[in-house]
Amino acid sequence: MPDRKVSPTDSVSPRRDPVWLIVTSHWLAMLGLGLVVTAIITWLFVLPLQVRGQAENPYIGLFSFVAVPFVLLLGIVLLFIGVYLGRRRARARLAAGLIEKKKARTRLLTFLGILSAANLLVGTQGTYRAVHHMESVQFCGQTCHVMKPEFTAHPISAHAQVTCVECHVAPGAVGWVESKATGTRQLVETIFDTHPRPIPSALETDRLVPARQTCEQCHWRDKPGAIRLKVVTKFASDEENTPSQTVLTLHVGGSRMGGIHGKHFGPGVEIRYAAVDKKRQEIAWVEYSNSETKQTHTYLADGKTADDVKDLKQHVMQCVDCHNRPAHPFWLPERALDLAMGLGVIPVTLPYVKRQGLEVIRAEYATTEEATRRIPEALTAFYRDNYPQVLAERGDEIEAASRGLVAVYTRNVFPELDVTWGTYPNNIGHEDFPGCFRCHDEAHRAPDGRTITQDCATCHEASAVEETDPEVLKTLGLTDALIGMQRR
């Protein structure tokens, strides 16, 4: 039914048309108004979170300073176009007596009420959830970037409860801008499948956020550290998978206590170094300085001259130069298998499970799917051919061992990304990778002939070295606990 004709008292002068009447006369104006209201309400919800300026919320800036202003500007443009077109339509319809002001006003108020209510609902629930999701490990590891190795390793690390952005995005506006530039590049590489294989670490690409802005927000550099006990369990490749333990007391130290941390990060201490390779595994030059003692010592690796290192980039030593896999640990096959057996993930009483386990996880597989299928097949075939009775009586344990071996493989090797055993070196210790021995090798010399020491007692004391039944563990009451973990 057409609207009633407007009465003389209901008419409006063309030069003084109410804005609300013009806005409701064209859908573009209504759309523009809706976008403006949505942008303003969203800003009111998001801006207080951005004002906090915390590193754990860098993606909020994407809303506050990019998405919301874009929506607001688009809404204003559409509103102006709609008002221009709506004015002409309103005048034409007024002249024809087809507009009723009260209905137009009611329509506008209803539209604004529904829009505001919807925005409040989305703002209180959707916006928070969206921002929270973009801060999550799942968003970083599975949505925007090809980070399957890092995403897989993160849940089993010491920093499993720390989100990616807390370590990979520096605080403040500069950190946010840098992270967006890097993220945009990575997103484009992901879309067009041009990302490098394997994915280089942040340390390797020199895009690592300094430890003072990340690690040291939680970890106090000058904290005095105690001596810590470390037990390393290994299993032999014999039929019994004979376990042995190395028991170390680590001189962690710190501040003025010396020890590992104190020697490298004590008061006044600064260590600079230059590496030959991008992964920083071959250190050619080291400079130790102490502003309190006024001492400075410079060391060159054997075979290197000043001319060889003058053009190398120098780095100030920081936490991540040693703790370079704090949230994404990857192990070599023997270490990974020892850890799984020590935790009881792989039954240690199955004959030759260590030897055969190493054999099947070291084999080459074209895809993760192939490895997941062939590893259990190979282990089952070994027991079927050599220990049929064990297979018949302890099939469930062999299945558990197969699952454990698959887990070990898929947490450390990613064929589709060219990530294999040892792709990502771990600089803690010196057994699997050079680690400490990159500098502490007695082969870095100062002009006066002194070297960077390799004396074991500098960092730790060994109470037992690969002993099958260490007396020290009995004294400490740990023997039964270790056995219980292995056999659970």
Secondary structure in CASP SS format (residue, H / E / C, confidence):
PFRMAT SS
TARGET T0000
AUTHOR 0000-0000-0000
METHOD secondary structure of the structure
MODEL  1
M C 1.00
P C 1.00
D C 1.00
R C 1.00
K C 1.00
V C 1.00
S C 1.00
P H 1.00
T H 1.00
D H 1.00
S C 1.00
V C 1.00
S C 1.00
P H 1.00
R H 1.00
R H 1.00
D C 1.00
P C 1.00
V H 1.00
W H 1.00
L H 1.00
I H 1.00
V H 1.00
T C 1.00
S C 1.00
H C 1.00
W H 1.00
L H 1.00
A H 1.00
M H 1.00
L H 1.00
G H 1.00
L H 1.00
G H 1.00
L H 1.00
V H 1.00
V H 1.00
T H 1.00
A H 1.00
I H 1.00
I H 1.00
T H 1.00
W H 1.00
L H 1.00
F H 1.00
V H 1.00
L H 1.00
P H 1.00
L H 1.00
Q H 1.00
V H 1.00
R C 1.00
G C 1.00
Q C 1.00
A C 1.00
E C 1.00
N C 1.00
P C 1.00
Y C 1.00
I H 1.00
G H 1.00
L H 1.00
F H 1.00
S H 1.00
F H 1.00
V H 1.00
A H 1.00
V H 1.00
P H 1.00
F H 1.00
V H 1.00
L H 1.00
L H 1.00
L H 1.00
G H 1.00
I H 1.00
V H 1.00
L H 1.00
L H 1.00
F H 1.00
I H 1.00
G H 1.00
V H 1.00
Y H 1.00
L H 1.00
G H 1.00
R H 1.00
R H 1.00
R H 1.00
A H 1.00
R H 1.00
A H 1.00
R H 1.00
L H 1.00
A H 1.00
A C 1.00
G C 1.00
L C 1.00
I C 1.00
E C 1.00
K H 1.00
K H 1.00
K H 1.00
A H 1.00
R H 1.00
T H 1.00
R H 1.00
L H 1.00
L H 1.00
T H 1.00
F H 1.00
L H 1.00
G H 1.00
I H 1.00
L H 1.00
S H 1.00
A H 1.00
A H 1.00
N H 1.00
L H 1.00
L H 1.00
V H 1.00
G H 1.00
T H 1.00
Q H 1.00
G H 1.00
T H 1.00
Y H 1.00
R H 1.00
A H 1.00
V H 1.00
H H 1.00
H H 1.00
M H 1.00
E C 1.00
S C 1.00
V H 1.00
Q H 1.00
F H 1.00
C H 1.00
G H 1.00
Q H 1.00
T H 1.00
C H 1.00
H C 1.00
V C 1.00
M C 1.00
K H 1.00
P H 1.00
E H 1.00
F H 1.00
T H 1.00
A H 1.00
H H 1.00
P H 1.00
I H 1.00
S C 1.00
A C 1.00
H C 1.00
A C 1.00
Q C 1.00
V C 1.00
T C 1.00
C H 1.00
V H 1.00
E H 1.00
C H 1.00
H H 1.00
V C 1.00
A C 1.00
P C 1.00
G H 1.00
A H 1.00
V H 1.00
G H 1.00
W H 1.00
V H 1.00
E H 1.00
S H 1.00
K H 1.00
A H 1.00
T H 1.00
G H 1.00
T H 1.00
R H 1.00
Q H 1.00
L H 1.00
V H 1.00
E H 1.00
T H 1.00
I H 1.00
F C 1.00
D C 1.00
T C 1.00
H C 1.00
P C 1.00
R C 1.00
P C 1.00
I C 1.00
P C 1.00
S C 1.00
A H 1.00
L H 1.00
E H 1.00
T H 1.00
D C 1.00
R C 1.00
L C 1.00
V C 1.00
P C 1.00
A H 1.00
R H 1.00
Q H 1.00
T C 1.00
C H 1.00
E H 1.00
Q H 1.00
C C 1.00
H C 1.00
W C 1.00
R C 1.00
D C 1.00
K C 1.00
P C 1.00
G C 1.00
A C 1.00
I E 1.00
R E 1.00
L E 1.00
K E 1.00
V E 1.00
V E 1.00
T E 1.00
K E 1.00
F E 1.00
A C 1.00
S C 1.00
D C 1.00
E C 1.00
E C 1.00
N C 1.00
T C 1.00
P E 1.00
S E 1.00
Q E 1.00
T E 1.00
V E 1.00
L E 1.00
T E 1.00
L E 1.00
H E 1.00
V C 1.00
G C 1.00
G C 1.00
S H 1.00
R H 1.00
M H 1.00
G C 1.00
G H 1.00
I H 1.00
H H 1.00
G H 1.00
K H 1.00
H H 1.00
F H 1.00
G C 1.00
P C 1.00
G C 1.00
V E 1.00
E E 1.00
I E 1.00
R E 1.00
Y E 1.00
A E 1.00
A E 1.00
V C 1.00
D C 1.00
K C 1.00
K C 1.00
R C 1.00
Q C 1.00
E C 1.00
I E 1.00
A E 1.00
W E 1.00
V E 1.00
E E 1.00
Y E 1.00
S E 1.00
N E 1.00
S C 1.00
E C 1.00
T C 1.00
K C 1.00
Q E 1.00
T E 1.00
H E 1.00
T E 1.00
Y E 1.00
L E 1.00
A E 1.00
D C 1.00
G C 1.00
K C 1.00
T C 1.00
A H 1.00
D H 1.00
D H 1.00
V H 1.00
K C 1.00
D C 1.00
L C 1.00
K C 1.00
Q E 1.00
H E 1.00
V E 1.00
M C 1.00
Q C 1.00
C H 1.00
V H 1.00
D H 1.00
C C 1.00
H C 1.00
N C 1.00
R C 1.00
P C 1.00
A C 1.00
H C 1.00
P C 1.00
F C 1.00
W C 1.00
L C 1.00
P H 1.00
E H 1.00
R H 1.00
A H 1.00
L H 1.00
D H 1.00
L H 1.00
A H 1.00
M H 1.00
G H 1.00
L C 1.00
G C 1.00
V C 1.00
I C 1.00
P C 1.00
V C 1.00
T C 1.00
L C 1.00
P C 1.00
Y C 1.00
V H 1.00
K H 1.00
R H 1.00
Q H 1.00
G H 1.00
L H 1.00
E H 1.00
V H 1.00
I H 1.00
R H 1.00
A C 1.00
E C 1.00
Y C 1.00
A C 1.00
T C 1.00
T H 1.00
E H 1.00
E H 1.00
A H 1.00
T H 1.00
R H 1.00
R H 1.00
I H 1.00
P H 1.00
E H 1.00
A H 1.00
L H 1.00
T H 1.00
A H 1.00
F H 1.00
Y H 1.00
R H 1.00
D H 1.00
N H 1.00
Y C 1.00
P H 1.00
Q H 1.00
V H 1.00
L H 1.00
A H 1.00
E H 1.00
R C 1.00
G H 1.00
D H 1.00
E H 1.00
I H 1.00
E H 1.00
A H 1.00
A H 1.00
S H 1.00
R H 1.00
G H 1.00
L H 1.00
V H 1.00
A H 1.00
V H 1.00
Y H 1.00
T H 1.00
R H 1.00
N H 1.00
V C 1.00
F E 1.00
P H 1.00
E H 1.00
L H 1.00
D C 1.00
V E 1.00
T C 1.00
W C 1.00
G C 1.00
T C 1.00
Y C 1.00
P C 1.00
N C 1.00
N C 1.00
I C 1.00
G C 1.00
H C 1.00
E C 1.00
D C 1.00
F C 1.00
P C 1.00
G H 1.00
C H 1.00
F H 1.00
R H 1.00
C C 1.00
H C 1.00
D C 1.00
E C 1.00
A C 1.00
H E 1.00
R E 1.00
A C 1.00
P C 1.00
D C 1.00
G C 1.00
R C 1.00
T E 1.00
I C 1.00
T C 1.00
Q C 1.00
D C 1.00
C H 1.00
A H 1.00
T H 1.00
C C 1.00
H E 1.00
E E 1.00
A E 1.00
S E 1.00
A E 1.00
V E 1.00
E E 1.00
E E 1.00
T C 1.00
D C 1.00
P C 1.00
E H 1.00
V H 1.00
L H 1.00
K H 1.00
T H 1.00
L H 1.00
G C 1.00
L C 1.00
T H 1.00
D H 1.00
A H 1.00
L H 1.00
I H 1.00
G H 1.00
M H 1.00
Q H 1.00
R H 1.00
R C 1.00
END
